[in-house]
C-alpha cells in the first residue's frame, strides 16, 4: 500500500482463492454482517481511488457470485470484470510445460514424458499443469533419481 501512495505507478494486488475465503467465512460461521461490511469496504477502497494506483486481480476456482449471494452482497464486486482463464492450445501447453520443467530443474526420461503430461492434464489448464509440475518436483521418488521424471511418475502424480 505504501508503494501505491508514493506515486510510483500502478501496484497490482493479487488475491487468490477469494471464493475459498468466502466459503471459509461461511463454514466457520463468521457473522454475515461482518463479512458483508468487509466486502463493501473492499468495494469502497477500489472505487475511491482518484487516480487508480491499485489494480486488483481477484482469483478463485469456485463460484464467487454464489458466495456473494450467500452473504447477500451481490453488488460488492459488480465493478470487477470477469476473465476466464481457458485451457492452452497444444503449442502453448508444450512451451508452458517445458518452462515449468526448466523452472523445477526436471529432466524427462524421454520424449514420451511430455506426451504423457499432455495426455494426463486435459484440458491443458495452466493451474493444473503448474500443480502437476510442482508435485513432480517435490516427489521423493523423482528427487531420488536426480529429478528425472518418467511416464509412470506423471500417471501417478497429484492428479492421478
C-alpha positions as CSV (number, residue, x, y, z in Angstrom):
1,X,0.0,0.0,0.0
2,X,2.9,2.4,0.8
3,X,4.3,2.0,-2.7
4,X,1.0,3.0,-4.2
5,X,0.9,6.2,-2.1
6,X,4.4,7.1,-3.2
7,X,3.1,7.6,-6.8
8,X,5.4,5.2,-8.4
9,X,2.9,3.8,-10.9
10,X,0.3,1.1,-10.6
11,X,0.5,-1.6,-7.9
12,X,-1.1,-4.9,-8.7
13,X,-2.7,-6.6,-5.7
14,X,-3.2,-10.3,-6.3
15,X,-5.9,-12.0,-4.2
16,X,-6.1,-15.7,-5.0
17,X,-8.9,-18.0,-4.0
18,X,-11.2,-15.2,-3.0
19,X,-14.1,-17.6,-3.2
20,X,-12.4,-20.0,-0.9
21,X,-12.0,-17.2,1.6
22,X,-15.8,-16.6,1.4
23,X,-16.5,-20.3,1.8
24,X,-14.3,-20.5,4.8
25,X,-16.1,-17.5,6.3
26,X,-19.4,-19.4,5.8
27,X,-18.1,-22.7,7.2
28,X,-16.6,-21.0,10.3
29,X,-20.0,-19.4,10.9
30,X,-18.5,-15.9,10.6
31,X,-21.1,-13.2,11.3
32,X,-22.6,-12.5,7.8
33,X,-22.9,-8.8,8.7
34,X,-19.1,-8.6,9.4
35,X,-18.4,-10.4,6.0
36,X,-20.8,-8.0,4.2
37,X,-19.1,-5.0,5.8
38,X,-15.7,-6.3,4.7
39,X,-16.9,-6.9,1.1
40,X,-18.4,-3.4,0.8
41,X,-15.3,-1.9,2.5
42,X,-13.2,-3.7,-0.1
43,X,-15.5,-2.3,-2.9
44,X,-15.3,1.3,-1.5
45,X,-11.5,1.0,-1.3
46,X,-11.3,0.0,-5.0
47,X,-13.7,2.7,-6.2
48,X,-12.4,5.6,-4.0
49,X,-9.1,5.9,-5.9
50,X,-8.9,9.2,-7.7
51,X,-6.1,8.1,-10.0
52,X,-6.2,4.3,-9.8
53,X,-2.8,3.2,-8.4
54,X,-4.1,-0.1,-7.2
55,X,-5.3,-2.8,-9.6
56,X,-6.8,-5.8,-8.0
57,X,-6.5,-9.3,-9.6
58,X,-9.1,-11.4,-7.8
59,X,-8.8,-15.2,-8.4
60,X,-11.0,-18.0,-7.5
61,X,-11.5,-21.5,-8.7
62,X,-15.1,-21.6,-7.3
63,X,-18.1,-19.5,-7.9
64,X,-17.6,-16.1,-6.4
65,X,-21.2,-15.0,-7.3
66,X,-22.6,-17.9,-5.3
67,X,-20.8,-16.8,-2.2
68,X,-21.6,-13.1,-2.7
69,X,-25.3,-14.1,-2.9
70,X,-24.9,-16.3,0.2
71,X,-23.8,-13.2,2.1
72,X,-26.4,-11.0,0.4
73,X,-23.6,-8.9,-1.1
74,X,-24.3,-9.4,-4.8
75,X,-23.2,-5.8,-5.7
76,X,-19.9,-5.9,-3.8
77,X,-17.9,-6.9,-6.9
78,X,-20.1,-5.6,-9.7
79,X,-17.3,-3.2,-10.6
80,X,-14.9,-6.1,-11.3
81,X,-14.5,-7.6,-14.8
82,X,-14.6,-11.3,-15.1
83,X,-11.9,-13.0,-17.2
84,X,-11.9,-16.8,-17.5
85,X,-8.6,-18.5,-18.0
86,X,-9.1,-21.1,-20.6
87,X,-7.0,-24.1,-21.5
88,X,-3.9,-23.7,-23.6
89,X,-3.8,-24.9,-27.2
90,X,-1.2,-27.7,-27.8
91,X,1.7,-25.4,-28.8
92,X,1.3,-23.1,-25.9
93,X,0.9,-26.0,-23.5
94,X,4.1,-27.6,-24.7
95,X,6.0,-24.4,-24.3
96,X,4.5,-23.9,-20.8
97,X,5.3,-27.4,-19.7
98,X,8.9,-27.1,-20.9
99,X,9.3,-23.8,-19.0
100,X,7.9,-25.5,-15.9
101,X,10.3,-28.4,-16.4
102,X,13.2,-25.9,-16.6
103,X,12.0,-23.9,-13.6
104,X,11.8,-27.0,-11.4
105,X,15.1,-28.3,-12.8
106,X,13.5,-31.5,-14.0
107,X,14.6,-33.8,-16.8
108,X,12.3,-36.0,-18.9
109,X,13.5,-39.6,-19.1
110,X,12.4,-39.5,-22.8
111,X,10.1,-37.6,-25.2
112,X,7.2,-39.8,-24.2
113,X,7.0,-37.9,-20.8
114,X,5.9,-34.7,-22.4
115,X,3.2,-36.6,-24.3
116,X,2.1,-38.2,-21.0
117,X,1.8,-34.8,-19.3
118,X,-0.3,-33.5,-22.2
119,X,-2.5,-36.6,-22.1
120,X,-2.8,-36.6,-18.3
121,X,-3.8,-32.9,-17.9
122,X,-6.8,-32.5,-20.3
123,X,-7.8,-29.8,-20.9
124,X,-4.4,-28.2,-20.6
125,X,-5.4,-25.6,-17.9
126,X,-2.4,-23.6,-16.6
127,X,-3.3,-24.2,-12.9
128,X,-3.4,-28.0,-13.2
129,X,-0.2,-28.0,-15.3
130,X,1.5,-26.0,-12.6
131,X,0.1,-28.3,-9.9
132,X,1.5,-31.3,-11.7
133,X,4.9,-29.7,-12.2
134,X,5.2,-28.8,-8.6
135,X,4.1,-32.3,-7.5
136,X,6.7,-33.9,-9.7
137,X,9.4,-31.5,-8.4
138,X,8.5,-32.4,-4.8
139,X,8.0,-36.2,-5.4
140,X,10.6,-38.1,-3.3
141,X,10.9,-40.8,-6.0
142,X,11.8,-38.2,-8.6
143,X,14.2,-36.5,-6.3
144,X,15.9,-39.7,-5.5
145,X,16.6,-40.1,-9.3
146,X,18.2,-36.7,-9.5
147,X,15.0,-35.1,-10.7
148,X,14.5,-37.4,-13.7
149,X,10.8,-37.8,-14.5
150,X,9.3,-40.9,-16.2
151,X,5.9,-41.6,-17.6
152,X,4.8,-43.6,-14.5
153,X,5.6,-40.5,-12.3
154,X,3.2,-38.4,-14.4
155,X,0.4,-41.0,-14.3
156,X,0.7,-41.5,-10.5
157,X,1.1,-37.7,-9.8
158,X,-1.1,-35.5,-7.8
159,X,-3.8,-35.5,-10.4
160,X,-3.7,-39.3,-10.6
